[in-house]
Amino acid sequence: MENAEEMEVEEENSTPSSTAFKRFGLKNSIQTNFGDDYVFQIVPKDDWTSMAVSLSTNAVKLYSPLTGQYLGECKGHSSTINQISFSGPSSPHVLYSCSSDCTLRAWDSRSFQQVSCINAGSSQEVFSFSFGGAGDNLVAAGCKSQILFWDWRTMKQVACLEESHMEDVTQVHFVPGHQGKLVSASVDGLMCLFDTNGDINDDDHLVSVFNVGTSIGRVGVFGDTNQKLWCLTHIETLSVWDWNDSRTEANFEDARTLASESWTLDHVDYFVDCHYSAEEDRLWVIGGTNAGTFGYFPVKYGSTKTIGSPEAIFQGGHTGIVRSVLPMSSIPGRTSKSHGIFGWTGGEDGRLCSWLSDDSTDANCSWISSTLVEKSPKARRKSRHSPY
């Protein structure tokens, strides 16, 4: 942890196991006492030797996912960090971040120093980014209603798509295994599929448009050939699409109600994310309560379309909204080989939590540290939520 002398140990009361779902116990947590600062996103390094945590202080801190040991901090952004991601195996020590300060930055996660920076231009908040193309040297970024492209080798802008979306582009994703295919999503309720091979333009490279009908918060690619999309909206609806066949596989406009009705012990206030297990070819939506409990709800989108009762419940770690879930195991209810840890979560209570299965022999306790987030000397902003 960051500062051993400031730690306290808190024993957590174990909750009896249920035969209906897998319950997880809190292994440990790292917490700030500054209630207005919180965790946005947690992402792993390719070899799982470290994980990066973006914070509402506009900084990124790095920890060991196995021990929770604090490794260092990347500081430089002057506004909200909207996304972070580690590079792949070719440059595993590089961490990328984009921000509402109109920049996309690269950091050396060993020295915690900035190594590259792209400025998208005045008032061009960068909401999302993705690397793809030949050699993964093409970077796409959602900036207002545009999608901007740069060649990362030269740091030069090579294209701009500005006619496909009418409002802020919240998500961009290159599709793994389909070189050049890019999915975008926007507040305008549209998802677009582009082929970015060749000279990129709106007229010739827009392949498909999917009308979700309401502001889109998060999308993901999944399936055995990455041909499917899941989509979560800002009003907590969930839909599943096949981008290759341009069809809707399932549309759960009442997703939160379905999840709540299947959860006899609590109700879902919001969705955090979706999780896909390639091993089992199964999809879950992760729903949470305002009090900090969250669960994995199985999503069936074939001939039977339903959101089932939770198969894994996480309770007792968070006291506020959960913003990010990083599983170290691909299947809920099955811990990884890494010290029996299921994964890490972060939220608006400023706490990082590490979770163990309820049958683990490890002590069930939490370590509290007041140094996860440094309190900014500047006046705190009133708004608690990032735009997307």
C-alpha positions as CSV (number, residue, x, y, z in Angstrom):
1,M,0.0,0.0,0.0
2,E,1.1,3.6,-0.4
3,N,1.8,4.5,3.2
4,A,2.0,1.7,5.7
5,E,2.0,3.9,8.8
6,E,-1.4,5.4,7.9
7,M,-3.2,2.0,7.5
8,E,-5.8,0.5,9.7
9,V,-7.1,-3.0,9.5
10,E,-10.9,-3.5,9.5
11,E,-12.5,-6.9,10.0
12,E,-15.4,-7.5,7.7
13,N,-18.3,-9.6,8.8
14,S,-18.8,-12.6,6.4
15,T,-22.3,-13.0,5.0
16,P,-23.7,-16.5,4.9
17,S,-23.4,-18.2,1.5
18,S,-26.4,-18.6,-0.7
19,T,-27.1,-21.7,-2.7
20,A,-28.6,-19.5,-5.5
21,F,-25.5,-17.5,-6.3
22,K,-21.8,-17.2,-5.5
23,R,-21.1,-14.6,-2.8
24,F,-17.7,-12.9,-2.7
25,G,-15.9,-11.7,0.4
26,L,-13.8,-8.6,0.6
27,K,-10.1,-9.4,0.6
28,N,-8.8,-5.8,1.1
29,S,-9.5,-2.3,0.1
30,I,-7.6,0.9,-0.3
31,Q,-9.6,4.0,0.6
32,T,-9.4,7.7,0.5
33,N,-11.0,9.8,3.2
34,F,-11.8,12.6,0.8
35,G,-15.4,11.7,-0.1
36,D,-15.7,13.8,-3.3
37,D,-12.7,12.1,-5.0
38,Y,-13.3,8.8,-6.6
39,V,-12.2,6.0,-8.9
40,F,-13.2,6.1,-12.6
41,Q,-11.6,3.1,-14.3
42,I,-9.2,0.2,-13.5
43,V,-7.3,-1.5,-16.3
44,P,-4.6,-4.3,-16.3
45,K,-1.2,-4.4,-17.8
46,D,-0.9,-7.2,-20.4
47,D,1.0,-9.5,-18.1
48,W,-1.0,-8.5,-14.9
49,T,2.1,-7.2,-13.1
50,S,0.4,-3.9,-12.5
51,M,-3.0,-2.2,-12.9
52,A,-3.7,1.4,-13.6
53,V,-6.5,3.4,-11.7
54,S,-7.8,6.7,-13.1
55,L,-9.0,9.1,-10.4
56,S,-11.2,12.2,-10.2
57,T,-8.0,14.2,-9.3
58,N,-7.0,13.9,-13.0
59,A,-4.2,11.5,-12.1
60,V,-3.6,7.8,-12.7
61,K,-2.1,5.6,-10.0
62,L,-0.6,2.2,-10.5
63,Y,-0.8,-0.8,-8.1
64,S,0.1,-4.5,-8.0
65,P,-3.1,-6.4,-8.6
66,L,-1.8,-9.3,-6.5
67,T,-0.8,-7.4,-3.4
68,G,-2.4,-4.0,-3.7
69,Q,1.1,-2.4,-3.4
70,Y,1.3,1.2,-4.6
71,L,3.7,1.5,-7.5
72,G,3.6,5.1,-8.6
73,E,1.5,7.9,-10.2
74,C,1.2,9.5,-13.6
75,K,0.2,13.2,-13.4
76,G,-0.2,15.7,-16.2
77,H,-3.9,15.9,-17.2
78,S,-5.7,19.1,-16.3
79,S,-9.2,17.9,-16.6
80,T,-11.3,14.7,-16.3
81,I,-9.6,11.5,-17.5
82,N,-12.2,9.7,-19.7
83,Q,-10.4,6.5,-20.6
84,I,-7.2,4.6,-19.8
85,S,-5.7,1.6,-21.5
86,F,-2.4,-0.3,-21.5
87,S,-0.7,-1.1,-24.8
88,G,-0.4,-4.7,-26.0
89,P,2.6,-7.1,-25.8
90,S,4.6,-5.1,-28.4
91,S,5.1,-2.2,-25.9
92,P,3.7,-3.6,-22.6
93,H,5.0,-0.7,-20.4
94,V,3.1,2.0,-22.3
95,L,-0.1,3.3,-20.7
96,Y,-2.5,5.6,-22.7
97,S,-5.0,8.1,-21.3
98,C,-7.4,10.6,-22.9
99,S,-9.0,13.5,-21.2
100,S,-11.4,16.4,-21.4
101,D,-8.3,18.6,-21.5
102,C,-8.2,17.8,-25.2
103,T,-5.2,15.5,-25.1
104,L,-4.3,11.8,-25.6
105,R,-1.2,11.0,-23.7
106,A,1.2,8.0,-23.4
107,W,3.1,7.2,-20.2
108,D,6.0,4.9,-19.3
109,S,4.5,2.8,-16.5
110,R,8.0,2.1,-15.1
111,S,9.1,5.7,-14.7
112,F,5.6,7.2,-14.5
113,Q,6.7,9.9,-17.0
114,Q,4.8,11.1,-20.0
115,V,6.5,10.0,-23.2
116,S,4.0,11.3,-25.9
117,C,1.1,13.6,-26.2
118,I,-1.4,14.4,-29.0
119,N,-3.5,17.6,-28.7
120,A,-6.8,17.2,-30.4
121,G,-7.4,20.9,-30.7
122,S,-9.1,23.7,-28.8
123,S,-12.3,22.5,-27.1
124,Q,-12.0,19.0,-28.5
125,E,-12.6,16.9,-25.4
126,V,-11.4,13.3,-26.0
127,F,-14.0,10.9,-24.7
128,S,-12.7,7.6,-26.0
129,F,-9.8,6.1,-28.1
130,S,-8.8,2.9,-29.7
131,F,-5.7,1.6,-31.5
132,G,-6.0,-0.5,-34.7
133,G,-5.0,-0.6,-38.3
134,A,-1.8,-2.1,-39.7
135,G,0.6,-2.7,-36.7
136,D,-1.9,-1.0,-34.4
137,N,-0.4,2.3,-35.4
138,L,-3.7,4.0,-36.2
139,V,-5.4,5.7,-33.2
140,A,-9.1,6.7,-33.4
141,A,-10.6,9.1,-30.9
142,G,-14.1,10.4,-30.2
143,C,-14.0,14.2,-29.9
144,K,-17.3,16.0,-29.7
145,S,-19.3,14.7,-32.7
146,Q,-16.2,13.8,-34.7
147,I,-13.9,10.8,-34.9
148,L,-10.3,11.9,-35.4
149,F,-7.5,9.6,-36.6
150,W,-3.8,9.9,-36.1
151,D,-0.8,7.9,-37.2
152,W,0.9,7.2,-33.8
153,R,4.3,6.8,-35.4
154,T,4.3,10.4,-36.8
155,M,1.7,11.9,-34.4
156,K,0.0,13.4,-37.4
157,Q,-3.7,13.6,-37.9
158,V,-4.7,11.6,-41.0
159,A,-8.5,11.7,-41.1
160,C,-11.6,13.1,-39.6
161,L,-15.1,11.6,-39.7
162,E,-17.6,14.4,-39.0
163,E,-20.9,13.6,-40.8
164,S,-21.9,10.3,-39.1
165,H,-22.7,11.5,-35.6
166,M,-24.5,14.6,-34.5
167,E,-23.5,14.6,-30.9
168,D,-20.6,13.6,-28.6
169,V,-19.0,10.3,-29.6
170,T,-18.7,8.5,-26.3
171,Q,-17.1,5.2,-27.5
172,V,-14.8,4.0,-30.3
173,H,-13.5,0.4,-30.6
174,F,-11.5,-1.3,-33.3
175,V,-12.9,-4.8,-33.6
176,P,-10.2,-7.5,-32.7
177,G,-9.5,-9.9,-35.5
178,H,-11.2,-7.7,-38.1
179,Q,-8.4,-5.3,-39.2
180,G,-9.7,-1.9,-40.0
181,K,-13.3,-2.3,-38.6
182,L,-14.2,0.4,-36.2
183,V,-17.3,0.8,-34.1
184,S,-18.4,4.2,-32.7
185,A,-21.3,5.1,-30.4
186,S,-22.7,8.5,-29.5
187,V,-25.1,10.5,-27.4
188,D,-27.2,10.8,-30.6
189,G,-28.3,7.2,-30.1
190,L,-26.4,5.8,-33.1
191,M,-23.7,3.1,-33.4
192,C,-21.7,3.2,-36.6
193,L,-19.5,0.6,-38.2
194,F,-16.6,1.9,-40.4
195,D,-14.0,0.2,-42.6
196,T,-10.9,2.3,-42.0
197,N,-8.7,0.7,-44.6
198,G,-7.4,3.1,-47.2
199,D,-8.1,6.8,-47.2
200,I,-10.8,7.3,-44.5
201,N,-13.9,9.4,-45.3
202,D,-17.6,9.4,-44.3
203,D,-18.9,8.7,-47.8
204,D,-16.9,5.6,-48.7
205,H,-16.1,4.0,-45.3
206,L,-19.4,4.0,-43.4
207,V,-20.5,0.3,-43.5
208,S,-23.6,0.2,-41.2
209,V,-25.6,2.3,-38.8
210,F,-27.4,0.9,-35.8
211,N,-30.2,3.0,-34.3
212,V,-30.2,2.4,-30.5
213,G,-32.7,5.3,-30.0
214,T,-31.2,6.8,-26.9
215,S,-27.9,8.2,-25.6
216,I,-25.2,5.5,-25.5
217,G,-22.9,5.2,-22.6
218,R,-20.8,2.1,-23.2
219,V,-20.4,-0.6,-25.9
220,G,-18.3,-3.7,-26.1
221,V,-17.3,-6.3,-28.7
222,F,-17.8,-10.0,-27.9
223,G,-18.5,-13.5,-29.4
224,D,-16.3,-16.2,-30.7
225,T,-15.4,-14.1,-33.8
226,N,-16.0,-10.7,-32.2
227,Q,-19.1,-10.3,-34.4
228,K,-21.5,-9.1,-31.7
229,L,-21.9,-5.9,-29.8
230,W,-23.5,-5.2,-26.4
231,C,-24.7,-1.7,-25.7
232,L,-25.6,0.1,-22.4
233,T,-27.3,3.4,-22.6
234,H,-27.5,6.3,-20.2
235,I,-31.1,5.4,-19.2
236,E,-30.0,1.8,-18.3
237,T,-31.3,-0.1,-21.3
238,L,-29.3,-3.0,-22.8
239,S,-29.2,-4.3,-26.3
240,V,-27.2,-7.0,-28.2
241,W,-26.4,-6.7,-31.9
242,D,-24.7,-8.7,-34.7
243,W,-22.7,-6.1,-36.6
244,N,-21.7,-8.5,-39.3
245,D,-25.4,-9.3,-40.2
246,S,-26.6,-5.8,-39.2
247,R,-29.4,-7.1,-36.9
248,T,-30.6,-6.7,-33.4
249,E,-30.3,-9.9,-31.4
250,A,-32.0,-8.6,-28.2
251,N,-33.3,-5.3,-26.9
252,F,-34.0,-5.0,-23.1
253,E,-35.6,-1.6,-22.7
254,D,-36.6,-2.7,-19.2
255,A,-33.2,-4.2,-18.3
256,R,-33.0,-2.7,-14.9
257,T,-36.5,-3.9,-14.0
258,L,-35.7,-7.4,-15.2
259,A,-32.5,-7.5,-13.2
260,S,-34.2,-6.2,-10.1
261,E,-37.1,-8.6,-10.3
262,S,-34.7,-11.5,-10.6
263,W,-32.7,-10.3,-7.5
264,T,-34.9,-11.2,-4.4
265,L,-32.5,-9.6,-1.9
266,D,-32.0,-6.2,-3.5
267,H,-32.7,-4.0,-6.6
268,V,-30.5,-2.6,-9.4
269,D,-30.1,1.1,-9.5
270,Y,-27.6,1.3,-12.4
271,F,-25.4,-0.9,-14.7
272,V,-21.7,-0.7,-14.5
273,D,-20.5,-2.8,-17.4
274,C,-20.9,-6.1,-19.3
275,H,-18.6,-9.1,-19.0
276,Y,-18.1,-11.8,-21.6
277,S,-16.5,-15.2,-21.0
278,A,-15.0,-16.6,-24.2
279,E,-14.4,-19.9,-22.4
280,E,-18.2,-20.4,-21.8
281,D,-19.5,-18.1,-24.5
282,R,-21.7,-16.3,-22.0
283,L,-22.5,-12.7,-21.3
284,W,-23.3,-11.0,-18.0
285,V,-24.5,-7.5,-17.3
286,I,-23.1,-6.0,-14.0
287,G,-25.7,-4.2,-12.0
288,G,-25.2,-2.3,-8.8
289,T,-27.0,-0.5,-6.0
290,N,-26.4,3.0,-4.7
291,A,-25.3,1.5,-1.5
292,G,-22.3,-0.3,-3.2
293,T,-23.5,-3.9,-3.6
294,F,-23.3,-5.3,-7.2
295,G,-23.9,-8.5,-9.0
296,Y,-23.3,-10.4,-12.3
297,F,-26.7,-11.0,-14.1
298,P,-26.6,-13.5,-17.0
299,V,-28.0,-12.2,-20.3
300,K,-29.7,-14.6,-22.7
301,Y,-30.1,-13.1,-26.2
302,G,-30.9,-16.2,-28.3
303,S,-34.4,-17.7,-28.8
304,T,-35.0,-16.9,-25.2
305,K,-34.3,-13.3,-24.3
306,T,-34.0,-12.6,-20.6
307,I,-31.8,-11.2,-17.8
308,G,-31.5,-13.9,-15.1
309,S,-31.0,-13.9,-11.4
310,P,-27.5,-12.9,-10.3
311,E,-24.8,-15.6,-10.3
312,A,-22.3,-13.7,-8.2
313,I,-22.8,-11.0,-5.6
314,F,-20.3,-8.6,-4.2
315,Q,-21.3,-6.9,-0.9
316,G,-19.6,-5.1,2.0
317,G,-16.8,-3.4,0.1
318,H,-18.2,-0.2,-1.3
319,T,-20.5,2.4,0.3
320,G,-21.3,4.2,-3.0
321,I,-21.8,3.8,-6.7
322,V,-19.3,1.3,-8.3
323,R,-17.7,2.8,-11.4
324,S,-15.3,0.0,-12.6
325,V,-15.0,-3.7,-12.3
326,L,-11.7,-5.5,-13.3
327,P,-12.1,-9.3,-13.1
328,M,-9.0,-11.4,-12.9
329,S,-11.0,-14.5,-13.7
330,S,-13.2,-14.8,-16.8
331,I,-16.0,-16.6,-15.1
332,P,-18.0,-15.2,-12.1
333,G,-17.8,-17.6,-9.2
334,R,-14.4,-19.0,-10.2
335,T,-11.3,-17.3,-8.7
336,S,-8.1,-17.0,-10.7
337,K,-4.9,-18.7,-9.8
338,S,-3.5,-15.3,-8.7
339,H,-3.7,-15.7,-4.9
340,G,-7.4,-16.6,-5.2
341,I,-8.3,-13.1,-6.1
342,F,-11.4,-12.7,-8.3
343,G,-10.7,-9.1,-9.2
344,W,-10.7,-5.4,-8.2
345,T,-13.4,-2.7,-8.2
346,G,-13.5,1.0,-7.8
347,G,-16.2,3.6,-7.1
348,E,-17.5,6.9,-6.0
349,D,-16.6,6.2,-2.4
350,G,-12.9,6.6,-3.4
351,R,-12.2,2.9,-2.5
352,L,-10.4,0.2,-4.4
353,C,-11.6,-3.3,-3.3
354,S,-10.1,-6.7,-4.0
355,W,-12.5,-9.7,-3.8
356,L,-12.1,-13.3,-2.9
357,S,-14.6,-16.1,-3.2
358,D,-16.5,-17.0,0.0
359,D,-14.7,-20.3,0.2
360,S,-11.3,-18.8,0.4
361,T,-9.2,-19.5,3.4
362,D,-7.6,-16.0,3.4
363,A,-8.5,-13.5,6.1
364,N,-11.5,-11.4,5.3
365,C,-10.4,-7.9,6.2
366,S,-9.8,-4.5,4.6
367,W,-6.8,-2.2,4.7
368,I,-7.7,1.5,4.8
369,S,-5.3,4.1,3.4
370,S,-6.0,7.9,3.3
371,T,-3.4,8.4,0.5
372,L,-5.2,6.8,-2.5
373,V,-6.1,10.2,-3.7
374,E,-4.3,13.4,-2.8
375,K,-6.7,16.3,-2.0
376,S,-6.3,19.0,-4.6
377,P,-5.5,22.4,-3.2
378,K,-7.9,23.9,-5.8
379,A,-11.6,24.4,-5.0
380,R,-13.4,21.2,-5.7
381,R,-15.8,21.1,-8.6
382,K,-19.5,20.7,-7.7
383,S,-20.2,18.2,-10.4
384,R,-19.6,14.6,-9.2
385,H,-20.1,12.9,-12.5
386,S,-18.0,12.8,-15.7
387,P,-20.1,13.4,-18.8
388,Y,-20.0,9.8,-19.9
